[in-house]
Amino acid sequence: MSEEILINVTPRETRVALVENGMLQEVHVERASRRGYVGNIYKGKVSRVMPGMQAAFVEIGLDRAAFLHASDIVRPVTPLIADNGDATPAPPPPIGELVRDGQDIVVQVVKDPIGTKGARLTTHLSIPSRYLVLLPYSKVLGVSVRIEDEAERARLKDMLAELTAPAPDAAALGPQPSALSDNPSLERSPVAIHGSPSAAGGPLRPRSLGYIVRTNAEGESREALAEDIDYLGKLWATVKENIARTRVGERIYEDLSLPLRALRDLMRPTIEKVRVDSRETLERAQRFVQQFMPELAERVEHYPGERPIFDLYGVEDEIQKALKKDVPLKSGGYLIVDQTEAMTTIDVNTGGFLGSRNLEETVFRTNLEAAQAAARQLRLRNLGGIIIIDFIDMTDEEHQRQVLRQLQKSMARDHAKATVYDMSPLGLVEMTRKRTTESLERQLCEPCATCGGRGSLKTAETITYEIFREITRAVRQFDAKQLLVLAAPKVVNRILEEDSTAVAELEEFIGKTIRFQPEEHYSQEQYDVVLL
């Protein structure tokens, strides 16, 4: 499979596209005026504790207060032991026991503000590198579930355990302080603990921290993991210093810019080229790649062409298509993608596809193609939350299983965590996809000023009858010799041509003359009734 990363940089906007076999799969946008906040760490202040929601609102310097749920606050883990001996995590204590109004707290953004909702926060800090994720308030050593080979999982976990094992003289230092204390307040724990030197006067050893091995680490060497551990250790030392001196409402740590983030998360051996159309960004990218993935450094190159890089690869056209509701399929069928506040729905239709055998075979082929297309659209449009795909009804259970497998297989290449559930008797597939930022449409578009985001307009006929009712209402309340109606040309033309008889009857009924004046700048639903 041929994969390329394209980076387009302008003074106020940066865009990154992931292209597989010449087809756009992902596009990410970052604007200077509105950078994302996910991954950033802030020193905040609890502005309001909401016991009924088991949550608190925290001021971190953004336009809206951010949301912190009790389950996202670091606390001692005390498992519940069931009768059968199984241990399950205890539910979080009341939010009032975890934080209080006016308390200073160190938090990390896990979800950007979306719509009217503020950012989502956690105190379980995590800092990613190329192959690892550092969990400074945990001692967990884990491996990404996306690495499915059990032998490889064991190899990586064993290497990580060796690299983070305490030195032989660690016992002489006495017991290391826990990352958690009885008091969950971050004024005393865990920042104070991890922000302090060890008893020996040096930094905490790697094993006092937690790590998760990322998918990118599959097949990597011990040296690569060791370099990442060293890098994360130095970075965490800097973060601890910033925690000590940063004031409330200020940022402690900021995640990488979009181009470097893309290299960190998307760069892998299957990427043939990374093309950057900015010399300055190219230099930063090359330094980053040389430091963290030197074996891939030669694949990062400058794009010097006069034609915009996104035009050359057809990315601009694909972005425009991704803003439409309908998605044509090669077979002649099509999808309708509808994003709402509560969920995203994808409707599958056969369209002009007639098939060559029978109806069941036609439906099956359309659904197979739709499963691939739906998975691509979710990545391309960055759709998340609850998603429902309405496949065309299939009577053959084997066909249903194959379509579901095709959807799961297509979603496997998605970097966002997704869970696909079984198909319902109605042919519906429910799934979830992790959402951390706004969808592509909501990043690039705003609700229509004409229809108010409804996606439809009242007809000229509907507006005509609204105007007639408004005239009747106005003459009953106010005295006037005649009335002037200002409306869109389409509405005025319809009134004068198709409803002229109705206007004459209305004038006779109210005993007044009505004049109509078209206004070019009026929208179809806009009108004014003026008393003269």
MIDRENTI-123810 format. One record per residue (C-alpha): x, y, z; residue in three letters; residue number from 1. Coordinates in steps of 0.5 Angstrom, whole numbers, plus 500, padded with zeros to 3 digits. Layout:
N
ATOM,u,v,w,residu,num
ATOM,X,Y,Z,Ala,NUM $
...
***
This chain:
532
ATOM,u,v,w,residu,num
ATOM,500,500,500,Met,1 $
ATOM,503,507,498,Ser,2 $
ATOM,502,512,503,Glu,3 $
ATOM,504,519,503,Glu,4 $
ATOM,503,525,508,Ile,5 $
ATOM,502,532,505,Leu,6 $
ATOM,503,538,509,Ile,7 $
ATOM,501,545,507,Asn,8 $
ATOM,503,551,511,Val,9 $
ATOM,500,558,510,Thr,10 $
ATOM,501,564,515,Pro,11 $
ATOM,495,563,519,Arg,12 $
ATOM,493,556,517,Glu,13 $
ATOM,496,549,517,Thr,14 $
ATOM,493,543,514,Arg,15 $
ATOM,496,536,514,Val,16 $
ATOM,493,530,509,Ala,17 $
ATOM,494,523,509,Leu,18 $
ATOM,494,520,502,Val,19 $
ATOM,493,512,501,Glu,20 $
ATOM,494,509,494,Asn,21 $
ATOM,492,516,492,Gly,22 $
ATOM,486,517,496,Met,23 $
ATOM,485,522,501,Leu,24 $
ATOM,484,518,508,Gln,25 $
ATOM,485,524,513,Glu,26 $
ATOM,485,531,514,Val,27 $
ATOM,487,535,520,His,28 $
ATOM,487,543,520,Val,29 $
ATOM,490,548,525,Glu,30 $
ATOM,489,555,525,Arg,31 $
ATOM,493,560,529,Ala,32 $
ATOM,487,564,531,Ser,33 $
ATOM,484,557,534,Arg,34 $
ATOM,489,552,536,Arg,35 $
ATOM,486,546,539,Gly,36 $
ATOM,487,545,546,Tyr,37 $
ATOM,488,537,547,Val,38 $
ATOM,494,535,551,Gly,39 $
ATOM,495,541,554,Asn,40 $
ATOM,496,542,561,Ile,41 $
ATOM,494,548,565,Tyr,42 $
ATOM,494,550,572,Lys,43 $
ATOM,487,551,574,Gly,44 $
ATOM,482,553,579,Lys,45 $
ATOM,475,550,581,Val,46 $
ATOM,470,555,580,Ser,47 $
ATOM,464,551,582,Arg,48 $
ATOM,463,544,585,Val,49 $
ATOM,456,540,582,Met,50 $
ATOM,455,534,587,Pro,51 $
ATOM,448,533,583,Gly,52 $
ATOM,453,531,576,Met,53 $
ATOM,459,528,580,Gln,54 $
ATOM,463,534,577,Ala,55 $
ATOM,466,540,577,Ala,56 $
ATOM,467,546,573,Phe,57 $
ATOM,475,549,572,Val,58 $
ATOM,477,556,570,Glu,59 $
ATOM,484,554,566,Ile,60 $
ATOM,484,561,562,Gly,61 $
ATOM,479,559,556,Leu,62 $
ATOM,473,563,554,Asp,63 $
ATOM,468,557,558,Arg,64 $
ATOM,470,554,564,Ala,65 $
ATOM,472,547,563,Ala,66 $
ATOM,469,540,565,Phe,67 $
ATOM,472,535,570,Leu,68 $
ATOM,468,529,572,His,69 $
ATOM,470,525,579,Ala,70 $
ATOM,472,519,575,Ser,71 $
ATOM,477,523,572,Asp,72 $
ATOM,481,525,578,Ile,73 $
ATOM,487,522,581,Val,74 $
ATOM,485,518,587,Arg,75 $
ATOM,487,512,591,Pro,76 $
ATOM,485,505,587,Val,77 $
ATOM,481,501,592,Thr,78 $
ATOM,478,495,588,Pro,79 $
ATOM,471,492,591,Leu,80 $
ATOM,472,484,592,Ile,81 $
ATOM,466,480,589,Ala,82 $
ATOM,463,474,592,Asp,83 $
ATOM,467,470,587,Asn,84 $
ATOM,473,473,588,Gly,85 $
ATOM,474,478,582,Asp,86 $
ATOM,476,485,583,Ala,87 $
ATOM,473,491,580,Thr,88 $
ATOM,475,498,581,Pro,89 $
ATOM,471,502,587,Ala,90 $
ATOM,466,508,584,Pro,91 $
ATOM,469,515,585,Pro,92 $
ATOM,467,518,592,Pro,93 $
ATOM,463,524,592,Pro,94 $
ATOM,466,530,588,Ile,95 $
ATOM,466,534,594,Gly,96 $
ATOM,471,529,597,Glu,97 $
ATOM,475,530,591,Leu,98 $
ATOM,475,538,590,Val,99 $
ATOM,473,544,593,Arg,100 $
ATOM,471,551,590,Asp,101 $
ATOM,477,555,589,Gly,102 $
ATOM,482,550,590,Gln,103 $
ATOM,488,550,585,Asp,104 $
ATOM,489,544,581,Ile,105 $
ATOM,493,541,575,Val,106 $
ATOM,489,539,569,Val,107 $
ATOM,490,536,562,Gln,108 $
ATOM,485,537,556,Val,109 $
ATOM,482,531,553,Val,110 $
ATOM,477,534,549,Lys,111 $
ATOM,477,540,546,Asp,112 $
ATOM,471,545,547,Pro,113 $
ATOM,465,543,542,Ile,114 $
ATOM,459,547,540,Gly,115 $
ATOM,456,550,547,Thr,116 $
ATOM,460,545,551,Lys,117 $
ATOM,467,547,555,Gly,118 $
ATOM,473,543,554,Ala,119 $
ATOM,473,536,558,Arg,120 $
ATOM,479,535,563,Leu,121 $
ATOM,483,530,567,Thr,122 $
ATOM,488,530,572,Thr,123 $
ATOM,491,523,570,His,124 $
ATOM,496,527,566,Leu,125 $
ATOM,499,523,560,Ser,126 $
ATOM,505,526,555,Ile,127 $
ATOM,506,522,549,Pro,128 $
ATOM,512,521,545,Ser,129 $
ATOM,514,517,539,Arg,130 $
ATOM,513,510,542,Tyr,131 $
ATOM,511,511,549,Leu,132 $
ATOM,506,515,553,Val,133 $
ATOM,508,517,560,Leu,134 $
ATOM,503,516,565,Leu,135 $
ATOM,507,520,571,Pro,136 $
ATOM,501,519,576,Tyr,137 $
ATOM,501,511,575,Ser,138 $
ATOM,506,505,575,Lys,139 $
ATOM,502,502,570,Val,140 $
ATOM,506,498,564,Leu,141 $
ATOM,502,497,559,Gly,142 $
ATOM,501,495,551,Val,143 $
ATOM,496,498,546,Ser,144 $
ATOM,491,494,545,Val,145 $
ATOM,492,495,537,Arg,146 $
ATOM,498,491,538,Ile,147 $
ATOM,495,484,537,Glu,148 $
ATOM,500,479,536,Asp,149 $
ATOM,501,476,543,Glu,150 $
ATOM,509,475,542,Ala,151 $
ATOM,510,482,540,Glu,152 $
ATOM,506,484,546,Arg,153 $
ATOM,510,480,551,Ala,154 $
ATOM,517,482,548,Arg,155 $
ATOM,515,490,548,Leu,156 $
ATOM,512,489,555,Lys,157 $
ATOM,519,485,558,Asp,158 $
ATOM,523,490,554,Met,159 $
ATOM,519,496,558,Leu,160 $
ATOM,520,493,565,Ala,161 $
ATOM,527,492,564,Glu,162 $
ATOM,528,499,562,Leu,163 $
ATOM,524,502,567,Thr,164 $
ATOM,527,497,573,Ala,165 $
ATOM,529,501,579,Pro,166 $
ATOM,537,500,580,Ala,167 $
ATOM,540,495,585,Pro,168 $
ATOM,541,500,590,Asp,169 $
ATOM,534,503,590,Ala,170 $
ATOM,532,499,596,Ala,171 $
ATOM,537,503,600,Ala,172 $
ATOM,533,509,599,Leu,173 $
ATOM,527,506,603,Gly,174 $
ATOM,520,506,600,Pro,175 $
ATOM,518,510,594,Gln,176 $
ATOM,513,515,596,Pro,177 $
ATOM,506,513,592,Ser,178 $
ATOM,503,517,586,Ala,179 $
ATOM,497,518,591,Leu,180 $
ATOM,496,520,598,Ser,181 $
ATOM,490,520,602,Asp,182 $
ATOM,488,527,601,Asn,183 $
ATOM,486,527,593,Pro,184 $
ATOM,488,535,593,Ser,185 $
ATOM,493,536,587,Leu,186 $
ATOM,495,541,592,Glu,187 $
ATOM,499,536,596,Arg,188 $
ATOM,498,530,591,Ser,189 $
ATOM,500,528,586,Pro,190 $
ATOM,504,534,584,Val,191 $
ATOM,508,535,590,Ala,192 $
ATOM,510,528,590,Ile,193 $
ATOM,512,528,583,His,194 $
ATOM,515,535,583,Gly,195 $
ATOM,520,533,589,Ser,196 $
ATOM,527,530,588,Pro,197 $
ATOM,528,523,591,Ser,198 $
ATOM,531,521,597,Ala,199 $
ATOM,538,521,594,Ala,200 $
ATOM,537,528,591,Gly,201 $
ATOM,536,526,584,Gly,202 $
ATOM,530,525,579,Pro,203 $
ATOM,525,520,580,Leu,204 $
ATOM,527,513,577,Arg,205 $
ATOM,523,511,571,Pro,206 $
ATOM,520,505,574,Arg,207 $
ATOM,516,510,579,Ser,208 $
ATOM,512,513,573,Leu,209 $
ATOM,508,509,568,Gly,210 $
ATOM,508,508,561,Tyr,211 $
ATOM,504,505,555,Ile,212 $
ATOM,507,502,549,Val,213 $
ATOM,504,506,543,Arg,214 $
ATOM,502,502,536,Thr,215 $
ATOM,508,505,533,Asn,216 $
ATOM,513,501,537,Ala,217 $
ATOM,511,495,534,Glu,218 $
ATOM,517,491,532,Gly,219 $
ATOM,522,497,534,Glu,220 $
ATOM,528,496,538,Ser,221 $
ATOM,530,496,545,Arg,222 $
ATOM,534,502,544,Glu,223 $
ATOM,528,506,541,Ala,224 $
ATOM,524,505,547,Leu,225 $
ATOM,530,507,551,Ala,226 $
ATOM,531,514,547,Glu,227 $
ATOM,524,515,548,Asp,228 $
ATOM,524,514,556,Ile,229 $
ATOM,530,518,556,Asp,230 $
ATOM,526,524,552,Tyr,231 $
ATOM,520,523,557,Leu,232 $
ATOM,524,523,563,Gly,233 $
ATOM,527,530,561,Lys,234 $
ATOM,520,533,559,Leu,235 $
ATOM,517,531,565,Trp,236 $
ATOM,522,534,569,Ala,237 $
ATOM,521,541,565,Thr,238 $
ATOM,513,540,566,Val,239 $
ATOM,515,539,574,Lys,240 $
ATOM,519,546,574,Glu,241 $
ATOM,513,549,570,Asn,242 $
ATOM,508,546,575,Ile,243 $
ATOM,512,550,581,Ala,244 $
ATOM,512,557,578,Arg,245 $
ATOM,506,557,573,Thr,246 $
ATOM,500,561,576,Arg,247 $
ATOM,493,559,576,Val,248 $
ATOM,490,560,569,Gly,249 $
ATOM,496,559,565,Glu,250 $
ATOM,499,553,561,Arg,251 $
ATOM,504,549,564,Ile,252 $
ATOM,505,544,558,Tyr,253 $
ATOM,503,545,550,Glu,254 $
ATOM,503,539,545,Asp,255 $
ATOM,507,539,539,Leu,256 $
ATOM,504,544,533,Ser,257 $
ATOM,500,540,528,Leu,258 $
ATOM,506,538,523,Pro,259 $
ATOM,510,535,528,Leu,260 $
ATOM,504,532,532,Arg,261 $
ATOM,502,529,525,Ala,262 $
ATOM,510,526,524,Leu,263 $
ATOM,509,523,531,Arg,264 $
ATOM,503,520,530,Asp,265 $
ATOM,502,518,523,Leu,266 $
ATOM,510,517,521,Met,267 $
ATOM,511,509,520,Arg,268 $
ATOM,515,505,515,Pro,269 $
ATOM,509,505,510,Thr,270 $
ATOM,510,512,509,Ile,271 $
ATOM,514,513,503,Glu,272 $
ATOM,514,521,503,Lys,273 $
ATOM,512,527,507,Val,274 $
ATOM,512,533,503,Arg,275 $
ATOM,512,540,506,Val,276 $
ATOM,511,546,502,Asp,277 $
ATOM,514,551,507,Ser,278 $
ATOM,522,551,508,Arg,279 $
ATOM,521,553,515,Glu,280 $
ATOM,516,548,517,Thr,281 $
ATOM,521,543,513,Leu,282 $
ATOM,527,545,517,Glu,283 $
ATOM,523,543,524,Arg,284 $
ATOM,520,537,521,Ala,285 $
ATOM,527,534,519,Gln,286 $
ATOM,530,536,526,Arg,287 $
ATOM,524,532,529,Phe,288 $
ATOM,525,526,525,Val,289 $
ATOM,532,526,525,Gln,290 $
ATOM,532,526,533,Gln,291 $
ATOM,526,521,534,Phe,292 $
ATOM,526,517,527,Met,293 $
ATOM,533,518,524,Pro,294 $
ATOM,531,512,519,Glu,295 $
ATOM,526,515,516,Leu,296 $
ATOM,529,522,515,Ala,297 $
ATOM,530,522,508,Glu,298 $
ATOM,523,521,507,Arg,299 $
ATOM,521,528,509,Val,300 $
ATOM,522,533,503,Glu,301 $
ATOM,521,540,500,His,302 $
ATOM,515,541,495,Tyr,303 $
ATOM,517,546,491,Pro,304 $
ATOM,512,546,485,Gly,305 $
ATOM,508,552,483,Glu,306 $
ATOM,502,549,483,Arg,307 $
ATOM,499,548,491,Pro,308 $
ATOM,500,541,494,Ile,309 $
ATOM,493,540,495,Phe,310 $
ATOM,491,541,488,Asp,311 $
ATOM,496,537,485,Leu,312 $
ATOM,494,531,489,Tyr,313 $
ATOM,486,532,489,Gly,314 $
ATOM,486,534,496,Val,315 $
ATOM,482,540,495,Glu,316 $
ATOM,476,537,491,Asp,317 $
ATOM,476,531,496,Glu,318 $
ATOM,475,536,502,Ile,319 $
ATOM,469,540,498,Gln,320 $
ATOM,466,533,497,Lys,321 $
ATOM,467,531,505,Ala,322 $
ATOM,463,537,506,Leu,323 $
ATOM,457,535,502,Lys,324 $
ATOM,451,530,505,Lys,325 $
ATOM,451,525,499,Asp,326 $
ATOM,457,520,498,Val,327 $
ATOM,457,517,491,Pro,328 $
ATOM,459,509,491,Leu,329 $
ATOM,462,506,485,Lys,330 $
ATOM,457,501,484,Ser,331 $
ATOM,452,507,483,Gly,332 $
ATOM,449,507,490,Gly,333 $
ATOM,450,512,495,Tyr,334 $
ATOM,451,514,502,Leu,335 $
ATOM,447,520,506,Ile,336 $
ATOM,451,522,512,Val,337 $
ATOM,448,527,517,Asp,338 $
ATOM,451,529,523,Gln,339 $
ATOM,447,532,529,Thr,340 $
ATOM,448,534,536,Glu,341 $
ATOM,446,527,539,Ala,342 $
ATOM,449,522,534,Met,343 $
ATOM,451,521,526,Thr,344 $
ATOM,447,517,522,Thr,345 $
ATOM,449,514,515,Ile,346 $
ATOM,444,512,511,Asp,347 $
ATOM,446,507,505,Val,348 $
ATOM,442,507,498,Asn,349 $
ATOM,442,502,492,Thr,350 $
ATOM,441,508,488,Gly,351 $
ATOM,442,506,480,Gly,352 $
ATOM,445,500,482,Phe,353 $
ATOM,441,494,479,Leu,354 $
ATOM,446,488,480,Gly,355 $
ATOM,447,482,475,Ser,356 $
ATOM,444,477,479,Arg,357 $
ATOM,438,478,484,Asn,358 $
ATOM,436,483,489,Leu,359 $
ATOM,439,480,495,Glu,360 $
ATOM,446,480,491,Glu,361 $
ATOM,445,487,489,Thr,362 $
ATOM,444,489,496,Val,363 $
ATOM,450,485,499,Phe,364 $
ATOM,455,488,494,Arg,365 $
ATOM,452,495,495,Thr,366 $
ATOM,453,494,503,Asn,367 $
ATOM,460,491,502,Leu,368 $
ATOM,462,497,498,Glu,369 $
ATOM,458,502,503,Ala,370 $
ATOM,462,499,509,Ala,371 $
ATOM,468,501,506,Gln,372 $
ATOM,466,508,504,Ala,373 $
ATOM,463,509,511,Ala,374 $
ATOM,469,507,515,Ala,375 $
ATOM,473,512,510,Arg,376 $
ATOM,468,518,511,Gln,377 $
ATOM,468,517,519,Leu,378 $
ATOM,476,518,518,Arg,379 $
ATOM,476,524,513,Leu,380 $
ATOM,470,528,516,Arg,381 $
ATOM,473,526,523,Asn,382 $
ATOM,466,524,526,Leu,383 $
ATOM,466,521,533,Gly,384 $
ATOM,461,520,538,Gly,385 $
ATOM,455,515,537,Ile,386 $
ATOM,454,513,530,Ile,387 $
ATOM,449,509,527,Ile,388 $
ATOM,449,506,520,Ile,389 $
ATOM,443,504,516,Asp,390 $
ATOM,445,498,512,Phe,391 $
ATOM,440,496,506,Ile,392 $
ATOM,436,490,509,Asp,393 $
ATOM,439,483,508,Met,394 $
ATOM,436,477,509,Thr,395 $
ATOM,442,472,509,Asp,396 $
ATOM,445,472,516,Glu,397 $
ATOM,452,470,512,Glu,398 $
ATOM,452,477,508,His,399 $
ATOM,450,480,515,Gln,400 $
ATOM,456,477,518,Arg,401 $
ATOM,461,479,512,Gln,402 $
ATOM,458,486,511,Val,403 $
ATOM,460,487,519,Leu,404 $
ATOM,467,484,518,Arg,405 $
ATOM,468,489,512,Gln,406 $
ATOM,466,495,517,Leu,407 $
ATOM,471,492,522,Gln,408 $
ATOM,476,491,518,Lys,409 $
ATOM,476,498,514,Ser,410 $
ATOM,476,501,521,Met,411 $
ATOM,482,497,523,Ala,412 $
ATOM,486,503,520,Arg,413 $
ATOM,483,508,524,Asp,414 $
ATOM,487,512,529,His,415 $
ATOM,482,514,533,Ala,416 $
ATOM,479,508,538,Lys,417 $
ATOM,472,505,535,Ala,418 $
ATOM,468,500,537,Thr,419 $
ATOM,463,496,532,Val,420 $
ATOM,457,493,535,Tyr,421 $
ATOM,453,487,532,Asp,422 $
ATOM,448,489,527,Met,423 $
ATOM,440,489,529,Ser,424 $
ATOM,434,486,526,Pro,425 $
ATOM,433,492,522,Leu,426 $
ATOM,440,492,519,Gly,427 $
ATOM,442,498,523,Leu,428 $
ATOM,450,498,526,Val,429 $
ATOM,451,502,532,Glu,430 $
ATOM,458,504,533,Met,431 $
ATOM,462,509,537,Thr,432 $
ATOM,468,513,535,Arg,433 $
ATOM,473,517,540,Lys,434 $
ATOM,472,524,539,Arg,435 $
ATOM,477,529,541,Thr,436 $
ATOM,476,535,536,Thr,437 $
ATOM,471,538,532,Glu,438 $
ATOM,469,535,526,Ser,439 $
ATOM,471,537,519,Leu,440 $
ATOM,465,540,517,Glu,441 $
ATOM,464,544,524,Arg,442 $
ATOM,472,546,523,Gln,443 $
ATOM,471,549,516,Leu,444 $
ATOM,463,551,516,Cys,445 $
ATOM,458,555,520,Glu,446 $
ATOM,450,554,521,Pro,447 $
ATOM,447,557,515,Cys,448 $
ATOM,445,565,516,Ala,449 $
ATOM,439,564,512,Thr,450 $
ATOM,436,557,514,Cys,451 $
ATOM,439,558,521,Gly,452 $
ATOM,442,551,520,Gly,453 $
ATOM,436,547,519,Arg,454 $
ATOM,438,545,512,Gly,455 $
ATOM,431,547,509,Ser,456 $
ATOM,427,554,507,Leu,457 $
ATOM,420,555,508,Lys,458 $
ATOM,417,556,501,Thr,459 $
ATOM,415,562,498,Ala,460 $
ATOM,408,560,499,Glu,461 $
ATOM,409,559,506,Thr,462 $
ATOM,412,566,507,Ile,463 $
ATOM,406,569,503,Thr,464 $
ATOM,401,566,508,Tyr,465 $
ATOM,405,568,513,Glu,466 $
ATOM,405,575,510,Ile,467 $
ATOM,397,575,510,Phe,468 $
ATOM,396,573,517,Arg,469 $
ATOM,401,579,519,Glu,470 $
ATOM,397,584,515,Ile,471 $
ATOM,391,582,519,Thr,472 $
ATOM,394,582,525,Arg,473 $
ATOM,397,589,524,Ala,474 $
ATOM,391,592,522,Val,475 $
ATOM,387,590,528,Arg,476 $
ATOM,392,593,533,Gln,477 $
ATOM,394,599,529,Phe,478 $
ATOM,391,605,525,Asp,479 $
ATOM,394,606,518,Ala,480 $
ATOM,391,608,511,Lys,481 $
ATOM,395,603,507,Gln,482 $
ATOM,400,598,508,Leu,483 $
ATOM,407,597,505,Leu,484 $
ATOM,410,589,504,Val,485 $
ATOM,418,589,503,Leu,486 $
ATOM,420,581,502,Ala,487 $
ATOM,424,577,497,Ala,488 $
ATOM,423,578,490,Pro,489 $
ATOM,421,571,489,Lys,490 $
ATOM,416,572,494,Val,491 $
ATOM,413,578,492,Val,492 $
ATOM,413,575,484,Asn,493 $
ATOM,409,569,487,Arg,494 $
ATOM,404,574,491,Ile,495 $
ATOM,403,578,485,Leu,496 $
ATOM,402,573,480,Glu,497 $
ATOM,399,567,483,Glu,498 $
ATOM,395,570,489,Asp,499 $
ATOM,393,577,486,Ser,500 $
ATOM,386,575,487,Thr,501 $
ATOM,387,573,495,Ala,502 $
ATOM,391,580,495,Val,503 $
ATOM,384,583,492,Ala,504 $
ATOM,380,579,497,Glu,505 $
ATOM,385,581,503,Leu,506 $
ATOM,384,589,501,Glu,507 $
ATOM,377,589,501,Glu,508 $
ATOM,377,585,508,Phe,509 $
ATOM,381,590,511,Ile,510 $
ATOM,379,596,507,Gly,511 $
ATOM,386,598,506,Lys,512 $
ATOM,391,598,500,Thr,513 $
ATOM,397,594,500,Ile,514 $
ATOM,403,595,496,Arg,515 $
ATOM,409,590,495,Phe,516 $
ATOM,416,592,494,Gln,517 $
ATOM,421,587,492,Pro,518 $
ATOM,428,587,496,Glu,519 $
ATOM,434,584,493,Glu,520 $
ATOM,438,583,500,His,521 $
ATOM,432,580,503,Tyr,522 $
ATOM,433,572,504,Ser,523 $
ATOM,427,568,502,Gln,524 $
ATOM,424,568,509,Glu,525 $
ATOM,425,575,511,Gln,526 $
ATOM,419,580,510,Tyr,527 $
ATOM,417,587,513,Asp,528 $
ATOM,410,589,514,Val,529 $
ATOM,410,597,514,Val,530 $
ATOM,404,601,516,Leu,531 $
ATOM,403,608,512,Leu,532 $
***
